[in-house]
Amino acid sequence: MQVACVQFENTADVVENARRMIAILEDESAAGTRLVVFPECSLSTYRSQVVRTLTAGQIDVALETVREACGRIGIYAVVGSAYLENGKRYNGAFVFGPDGRLVKRYTKMHVVKPDLFEEGDAPAIFRIDDVPCTIMICHDERYPEIFRIPVLAGAKVGIYISCESKTQEKWDNYRCQVIGRAVENQISVIHCNSGDGGADEGSHGHSRIIAPNGKVLAEASTAVGQVIRATIHPKESSSRHAQRGAAKSSLSGFWQEGLRVLREQNPEYFKAAATRPAADPPAR
């Protein structure tokens, strides 16, 4: 499966951001990419002054435009955006499918701007084609169970979108954490971080696509607007480490409770899984 990370150069205009995203999706589809990942808050921007001015209607219309484009183009996309629901603002990741469907909406669980965003409370599992996947947003990376629990349920790919601090002293920290999430879980990890620029001034770039053994298949510079691509092989992912850890009697109850919550909060995935053949077809 060819995947791409886009260090998206956004503006303060969500309509313009949606238009730019669609142009990128069209180009990536022509290049054979199946999944395109954009950074945290790439549609809405991450700048508080901009986010606070956006209405639910403005955000929803822009997201709907990208969703419809995915259906027209026939491609998967992960789009980061603020969103409003029941009068509260959240930091979300929207997974759109090639049939124009919203595959999954994940809400950041550990926010660093509590005055701007409410926290989510639901780990995620969903399929991209036949491949079980999971997702997290930025500061969530410091809480490994957000990936580990879905891996116990069969996730083979982890998607991580971010707008990390620009502080250069943290760059090694960020790099080792995301590679660690791949190695400890034995899954491919697709990490898309904001480049150095855009309406919210962005981050430090260095988006990465990582194999289950920790090999970095592609890595970006700091440049805003840069696109990296790689072919991942989900069949190389394994839950061996996760299963061995979960088998320890002193910890098994913790992991079983995590799986119970995952099943409860992702009913559409597990309902569909119950009707599938006992063994999944080989992943691409």
C-alpha positions in Angstrom: 0.0 0.0 0.0 1.5 3.3 -1.1 1.0 6.0 1.6 2.0 9.7 1.7 2.5 12.3 4.4 1.9 16.0 3.5 3.5 18.7 5.6 0.6 20.8 4.6 0.9 24.6 4.2 -2.4 25.9 5.5 -4.0 29.3 5.6 -6.5 30.9 8.0 -9.3 30.1 5.5 -10.7 26.6 5.9 -12.3 26.7 2.4 -9.0 27.4 0.8 -7.3 24.7 2.9 -9.9 22.2 1.7 -9.3 23.3 -1.9 -5.6 22.8 -1.5 -6.0 19.4 0.1 -8.2 18.2 -2.7 -5.6 19.3 -5.3 -3.0 17.2 -3.4 -5.3 14.2 -3.2 -5.8 14.4 -7.0 -2.0 14.5 -7.5 -1.4 11.6 -5.1 -4.1 9.5 -6.7 -2.4 10.0 -10.0 0.9 8.9 -8.4 -0.6 5.6 -7.1 -1.0 6.6 -3.5 -3.8 4.9 -1.6 -3.7 6.8 1.7 -2.8 10.5 2.2 -2.2 11.8 5.7 -2.3 15.4 6.7 -1.1 16.9 10.0 -2.9 17.8 13.2 -5.4 20.7 12.7 -4.3 21.0 9.1 -7.7 22.0 7.9 -8.6 24.4 10.7 -5.1 25.4 11.7 -3.8 25.0 15.2 -3.5 28.7 16.0 -5.9 29.5 18.9 -6.8 32.9 17.5 -8.0 31.4 14.2 -9.7 28.3 15.7 -11.8 30.4 18.1 -13.3 32.3 15.2 -14.5 29.1 13.3 -18.1 28.1 13.5 -19.3 24.5 13.4 -20.9 25.2 10.0 -17.7 26.5 8.5 -15.7 23.4 9.6 -18.4 21.0 8.7 -18.7 22.4 5.2 -14.9 22.2 4.6 -14.7 18.6 5.9 -17.7 17.6 3.7 -15.9 19.0 0.7 -12.9 16.9 1.4 -15.0 13.8 2.1 -16.9 14.1 -1.2 -13.6 14.6 -3.0 -12.2 11.4 -1.6 -15.2 9.6 -3.0 -14.9 11.2 -6.4 -11.1 10.6 -6.6 -11.2 7.1 -5.0 -8.6 7.6 -2.2 -8.3 7.5 1.6 -7.3 10.6 3.5 -6.7 11.5 7.1 -7.4 15.1 7.9 -6.7 16.9 11.2 -9.2 19.6 12.2 -10.8 21.2 15.2 -14.5 20.5 15.3 -17.5 21.5 17.5 -20.1 19.2 18.9 -22.8 20.0 21.5 -21.2 23.4 22.0 -17.8 22.0 22.8 -14.6 22.2 20.7 -12.4 19.1 20.1 -9.2 18.3 18.2 -10.0 15.6 15.7 -8.7 13.3 13.0 -11.1 12.4 10.2 -10.5 9.3 8.1 -12.3 9.5 4.8 -12.7 6.6 2.4 -12.6 6.2 -1.4 -16.3 5.6 -1.3 -16.9 9.0 0.2 -17.6 7.6 3.6 -16.4 8.9 7.0 -14.5 5.8 8.1 -13.6 7.1 11.5 -13.4 10.2 13.6 -10.9 10.1 16.4 -10.7 12.8 19.1 -7.3 13.7 20.7 -7.3 12.2 24.2 -4.5 14.2 25.8 -4.8 17.9 24.9 -2.1 20.5 25.6 -4.4 23.4 25.1 -7.2 22.7 27.6 -8.5 26.3 27.3 -9.1 25.6 23.6 -10.1 21.9 23.3 -12.0 19.3 25.3 -10.4 15.8 25.7 -11.6 12.7 23.9 -11.8 9.3 25.7 -12.0 6.7 23.0 -9.1 4.7 21.4 -9.8 3.8 17.8 -9.7 0.8 15.4 -10.9 0.8 11.8 -10.0 -0.6 8.4 -8.3 0.9 5.4 -9.1 -1.5 2.7 -8.7 -4.8 4.5 -6.0 -3.5 6.9 -6.9 -2.9 10.6 -5.5 0.5 11.7 -5.4 2.8 14.7 -4.7 6.5 15.2 -3.5 9.1 17.7 -2.8 12.8 17.8 0.4 14.6 18.9 0.7 14.5 22.8 -1.2 11.1 22.7 2.1 9.6 21.5 3.4 9.7 25.1 0.7 7.2 26.2 1.7 4.0 24.4 -1.5 2.1 25.4 -3.4 4.1 22.8 -1.7 2.1 20.1 -1.1 -1.1 22.1 -4.8 -1.9 22.9 -5.8 -1.7 19.2 -2.8 -3.8 18.3 -4.1 -6.5 20.7 -7.3 -6.4 18.7 -5.4 -6.8 15.4 -4.3 -3.3 14.3 -1.4 -3.6 11.8 -0.9 0.1 11.0 -0.7 3.1 13.4 -1.3 6.6 12.1 0.1 9.5 14.1 -0.7 13.2 13.2 0.9 16.0 15.0 1.9 19.7 15.2 4.8 19.1 17.6 6.8 21.8 19.4 9.4 23.6 17.3 11.9 23.4 20.3 15.0 21.7 18.7 16.0 20.1 22.0 12.9 18.0 21.7 13.5 16.6 18.2 15.4 13.5 19.3 12.6 12.9 21.9 9.9 13.0 19.2 11.9 10.8 16.8 12.7 8.1 19.3 9.1 8.0 20.6 7.5 7.5 17.2 10.0 4.9 16.2 9.5 3.2 19.5 5.7 3.0 18.9 6.5 1.0 15.7 9.0 -1.3 17.2 7.3 -2.1 20.5 4.0 -2.9 18.6 5.6 -4.4 15.5 3.4 -2.3 13.2 4.0 0.2 10.4 3.6 3.8 11.7 2.7 6.7 9.4 3.6 10.0 11.1 2.6 13.3 9.6 3.8 16.4 11.3 3.3 20.0 10.3 6.1 21.7 8.4 7.8 24.9 9.5 5.2 27.5 8.3 1.6 27.9 7.4 -1.1 30.0 9.2 -0.3 28.5 12.6 3.5 28.8 12.0 3.6 25.0 12.0 6.1 22.7 13.6 9.5 21.3 12.7 8.5 18.8 10.0 10.3 15.5 10.0 7.3 13.4 9.0 8.2 9.8 8.9 7.0 6.4 7.5 8.3 3.6 9.6 8.4 -0.2 9.1 7.5 -2.6 12.0 11.2 -3.3 12.6 11.9 0.5 13.2 13.4 1.1 9.8 12.5 4.6 8.6 11.3 4.2 5.0 10.9 7.9 4.3 11.6 11.0 6.3 10.9 14.7 5.5 13.0 17.8 6.2 11.6 20.8 8.1 10.1 22.3 4.9 6.4 23.2 4.8 4.6 21.7 1.8 6.9 18.7 1.5 5.4 15.3 0.6 7.0 12.0 1.4 5.8 8.6 0.2 6.6 4.9 0.9 5.1 1.5 0.4 4.1 -0.2 3.6 3.5 -4.0 4.0 1.0 -4.6 6.7 1.4 -8.4 6.4 4.9 -7.8 8.1 3.1 -6.5 11.2 2.8 -8.8 14.2 1.0 -8.7 17.5 3.5 -11.1 19.0 5.0 -8.6 21.5 1.6 -7.3 22.5 0.2 -10.7 23.0 3.2 -11.8 25.1 2.9 -8.8 27.3 -0.9 -9.2 27.7 -0.4 -12.8 28.8 1.4 -11.8 32.0 -1.0 -12.7 34.8 -0.3 -9.5 36.8 -1.2 -7.3 33.7 -3.8 -9.4 31.8 -6.7 -7.8 33.6 -5.6 -4.3 32.6 -5.3 -5.3 28.9 -8.6 -7.2 28.9 -10.3 -4.1 30.3 -8.7 -2.0 27.6 -10.0 -4.4 24.9 -13.5 -4.3 26.5 -13.5 -0.5 26.2 -12.2 -0.6 22.7 -15.0 -3.0 21.6 -17.6 -0.8 23.4 -16.3 2.4 21.7 -15.8 1.0 18.2 -19.0 -1.1 17.7 -19.1 -0.7 13.9 -15.6 -2.3 13.6 -16.3 -5.3 15.8 -19.8 -5.8 14.3 -18.2 -6.0 10.8 -15.4 -8.2 12.1 -17.9 -10.7 13.4 -19.2 -11.3 9.9 -15.8 -11.6 8.2 -14.1 -15.0 7.5 -12.2 -16.4 10.4 -8.9 -15.3 8.9 -8.5 -12.0 7.1 -7.3 -12.2 3.5 -3.6 -11.3 3.1 -3.0 -7.6 3.5 -1.4 -5.7 0.7 
